Amino acid sequence: MAINVGKANLVEQLELILSLRGSYPIVAIDTEFPGFIRDTPRNATEEERYDDVKHNVDNMHLIQLGVALFDEGGNTPWPGCCWQFNFSDFDPDVDASSPDSIELLVQSGHDFQQYRRHGIDARRCAYLVCVKLFCQPHSSKYVTFHGLYDVAFVIKMITRAPLPNTLNEFSDLVRTIFGQIYDLKYISRFCGGLSRGEIGLVGLSTLLNFEPVGIRHQAAYDSLLIGALFNKMKQRRHNVEDDRSASVLYGIENRCVENRRTRRIDQRGRPYPRRQQHPLAAMGLAV
């Protein structure tokens, strides 16, 4: 059962997550947001795609962040363990959104007025969320599916600023904040029998013979599914954690790979030295 997190239980649930992170270092994430106000053509360049990402993310509010924790064996702290952080910033009556996306979210059980009353103010709580979820000296790995927008919304939230102006700056910031992050849609491209990654999340679960639990388009359950599929792919001996997959997001993969060539990524997963600042803090992004 997903744990709904609002302003009343935010600190309590973040402390619980923090207490579990040492034993469950794999963090699957998903987001829900109000759709797209600028669509991207399929033949867009990566720079054009990022321009659209920046336009959409800078002009919209995050609705929900889903988090699920796993250990290296694919176990969760307890069956069905996942959290969804509900944010109060989005007002469907005045804020930019896609009507079709809002209708889909309503049909999936989202109550925007409830979020407005009891949800988290993303800007006011950004520092707390950043420190507890992303600025920890654990050997964390983050997992997402088609995660460009998920990552972009998280970056906007915890930096409390518009996205960087260039794709190169954004790619560097992804590495700095997330370290090792794996995008299952990109990884599926290199796995036999998975349609070269040209499938959605439900399609991937079908090909892996995995039955999703919970409600689609609720971020907690989608993050739980993403983490479970990551483990399922490892069980099938797909090389989901090889060098070519780390810190590469589907849709901007060429830029991510190029940046990895020019900047060495530490694949050893060592915690940061006790007296050394996490790079995110050192950049002043969480201050």
C-alpha positions in Angstrom: 0.0 0.0 0.0 1.4 3.4 -1.0 2.1 5.9 1.8 0.7 9.3 0.9 3.0 12.1 2.0 1.7 15.6 2.6 2.8 18.5 4.8 1.5 16.8 8.0 3.7 13.7 7.8 6.6 14.9 5.5 9.3 15.0 8.1 8.2 11.7 9.7 8.2 9.9 6.4 11.5 11.4 5.2 13.1 10.3 8.4 11.8 6.8 7.8 13.1 6.7 4.3 16.5 7.9 5.5 16.6 5.2 8.1 16.1 2.6 5.4 18.5 3.9 2.8 21.6 2.2 4.1 19.9 -1.2 3.7 17.9 -0.3 0.6 20.2 1.8 -1.6 18.3 1.4 -4.9 15.8 4.3 -5.3 13.2 4.0 -8.1 11.5 7.3 -8.9 8.6 8.4 -11.0 6.6 11.7 -11.2 3.2 12.9 -12.3 2.9 16.4 -13.8 0.3 18.3 -15.8 1.3 17.0 -19.3 3.0 19.0 -22.0 2.3 22.5 -23.2 4.8 22.2 -26.0 5.0 18.9 -27.9 8.3 17.6 -29.3 8.5 16.0 -32.8 9.8 12.5 -33.0 12.6 13.7 -35.3 13.8 16.5 -33.0 17.4 16.8 -32.2 18.5 16.3 -28.6 19.1 20.0 -28.2 15.6 20.7 -29.6 14.1 18.1 -27.3 15.8 19.6 -24.3 14.5 23.1 -25.2 11.0 21.7 -25.1 11.7 19.9 -21.8 13.0 23.2 -20.3 10.0 25.1 -21.6 7.5 22.6 -20.2 9.2 22.0 -16.8 10.0 25.7 -16.2 6.3 26.6 -16.8 4.6 23.8 -15.0 4.3 22.4 -11.4 5.2 19.0 -10.2 2.1 17.2 -8.9 3.5 14.0 -7.4 6.8 12.3 -6.8 6.9 8.5 -6.3 9.7 6.7 -4.5 10.3 3.0 -3.9 13.4 1.5 -2.1 15.1 -1.8 -3.0 18.1 -3.7 -2.0 20.5 -5.4 -4.4 18.4 -8.5 -4.3 15.2 -6.7 -5.4 13.6 -6.8 -1.9 11.6 -3.9 -0.5 11.5 -3.0 3.2 8.0 -4.6 3.3 5.6 -5.9 0.6 4.2 -3.0 -1.5 6.4 -0.4 0.1 6.4 2.9 -1.7 5.7 6.5 -1.1 4.1 9.3 -3.1 4.8 12.9 -2.2 1.8 15.0 -3.1 2.5 18.7 -3.8 0.2 21.7 -3.3 1.7 24.0 -6.0 -0.5 23.0 -8.9 -3.9 24.7 -9.3 -5.7 23.2 -12.3 -7.9 26.3 -12.6 -5.0 28.7 -13.3 -1.8 26.8 -14.0 -0.5 25.6 -17.3 -1.5 22.0 -18.2 -2.7 19.7 -20.9 -6.4 19.0 -20.6 -6.0 15.4 -21.7 -3.3 14.8 -19.1 -5.4 16.3 -16.4 -8.4 14.1 -17.3 -6.2 11.0 -17.2 -4.9 11.9 -13.8 -8.4 12.6 -12.4 -9.5 9.2 -13.8 -6.4 7.7 -12.0 -7.6 9.0 -8.7 -5.7 12.3 -8.3 -7.6 14.8 -6.2 -6.1 18.2 -6.9 -8.1 20.1 -4.3 -7.0 17.6 -1.7 -3.4 18.2 -2.7 -3.9 22.0 -2.6 -5.2 21.7 1.0 -2.9 19.1 2.4 0.0 18.7 0.0 3.7 19.8 0.2 4.8 23.3 -0.8 7.6 22.2 -3.1 9.6 25.4 -2.9 9.5 25.7 0.9 10.3 22.0 1.4 12.9 21.6 -1.4 15.9 21.7 1.0 14.4 19.0 3.3 13.5 16.7 0.4 16.9 17.3 -1.2 18.9 16.5 2.0 16.9 13.4 2.9 16.4 11.8 -0.6 19.4 12.9 -2.7 22.2 14.3 -0.5 23.0 11.2 1.4 26.4 9.4 1.7 25.0 6.0 0.7 26.0 4.0 -2.3 22.8 4.9 -4.0 21.5 4.0 -7.4 18.5 5.7 -9.0 16.2 4.0 -11.4 13.6 5.5 -13.7 11.8 4.7 -16.9 11.8 7.2 -19.8 13.0 9.5 -17.0 14.0 12.7 -18.7 11.0 14.6 -17.4 11.1 12.9 -14.0 14.7 13.9 -13.5 14.1 17.4 -14.9 11.2 18.1 -12.4 13.2 16.8 -9.5 16.2 19.0 -10.5 13.9 22.0 -10.7 12.4 21.3 -7.3 15.6 20.8 -5.4 17.5 23.6 -7.0 14.5 26.0 -6.7 15.5 27.5 -10.1 14.7 27.1 -13.8 16.5 24.3 -15.6 20.0 25.1 -17.1 20.0 26.9 -20.4 21.9 24.3 -22.3 21.7 20.5 -22.6 25.3 20.1 -21.7 24.8 21.9 -18.4 21.7 19.9 -17.7 23.5 16.6 -18.4 26.3 17.6 -16.0 23.7 18.5 -13.3 22.1 15.1 -13.7 25.4 13.4 -13.0 26.1 15.7 -10.1 22.8 15.2 -8.3 22.0 11.6 -9.1 25.4 10.0 -9.7 24.4 6.5 -10.9 21.0 6.6 -12.5 19.6 4.0 -14.8 16.8 4.6 -17.4 15.1 1.3 -18.2 13.8 2.5 -21.5 17.3 3.2 -22.7 18.6 0.0 -21.2 15.9 -2.1 -22.9 17.4 -1.1 -26.2 20.3 -3.4 -25.6 18.3 -6.4 -24.1 17.1 -9.2 -26.4 13.4 -9.7 -26.6 12.5 -6.2 -25.3 11.5 -4.5 -28.6 14.7 -2.5 -28.6 13.2 -0.2 -25.9 10.4 1.0 -28.2 7.7 0.2 -25.6 6.0 1.8 -22.6 6.3 0.8 -19.0 3.3 -1.6 -19.1 4.6 -3.1 -22.3 7.9 -3.8 -20.7 6.2 -5.5 -17.7 4.2 -7.7 -20.1 7.4 -8.8 -22.0 9.0 -9.6 -18.6 5.9 -11.5 -17.4 5.5 -9.2 -14.4 2.0 -8.2 -13.1 1.9 -4.6 -11.9 0.2 -3.8 -8.6 -1.7 -0.7 -7.7 -3.0 2.1 -9.9 -1.3 3.3 -13.0 -0.4 7.0 -13.2 0.0 7.1 -9.4 3.7 7.9 -8.9 4.3 5.5 -6.0 3.0 2.5 -7.8 4.8 3.3 -11.0 8.1 3.7 -9.0 7.4 0.4 -7.4 6.9 -1.2 -10.8 10.1 0.4 -12.2 12.2 -0.9 -9.4 10.7 -4.4 -9.7 11.4 -4.5 -13.4 15.0 -3.4 -12.8 15.4 -6.4 -10.6 13.6 -8.7 -13.1 15.9 -7.6 -15.8 18.9 -8.4 -13.6 17.5 -11.8 -12.8 17.3 -12.5 -16.6 21.0 -11.6 -16.8 20.5 -8.5 -18.8 23.5 -6.2 -18.3 21.4 -3.4 -16.8 24.3 -2.0 -14.8 27.1 -2.1 -17.3 29.1 1.0 -18.1 27.2 2.0 -21.2 23.9 2.2 -19.2 25.0 4.3 -16.2 23.8 7.9 -16.1 22.3 7.8 -19.6 18.7 9.1 -20.1 16.5 8.1 -23.0 16.0 11.0 -25.4 19.4 12.7 -24.6 21.5 9.6 -24.7 24.1 10.9 -27.1 24.8 13.9 -24.9 25.0 11.8 -21.8 27.4 9.4 -23.4 29.6 12.2 -24.7 29.7 13.8 -21.3 30.7 10.5 -19.8 33.6 10.3 -22.2 34.9 13.7 -21.2 34.2 13.4 -17.4 35.2 10.3 -15.6 32.2 8.8 -13.6 33.2 7.0 -10.4 31.6 3.5 -10.8 32.9 2.2 -7.5 30.0 3.6 -5.5 32.1 4.7 -2.6 30.4 7.0 -0.1 31.7 10.6 0.0 34.5 11.1 2.6 33.1 12.2 6.0 34.6 15.7 5.8 33.9 16.2 2.1 30.8 18.0 0.9 28.4 16.2 -1.4 28.9 17.9 -4.8 25.3 19.2 -4.7 26.0 21.0 -1.4 29.3 22.2 -2.7 27.6 23.8 -5.7 25.3 25.7 -3.4 22.2 24.1 -5.0 20.6 23.0 -1.7 21.3 26.1 0.3 
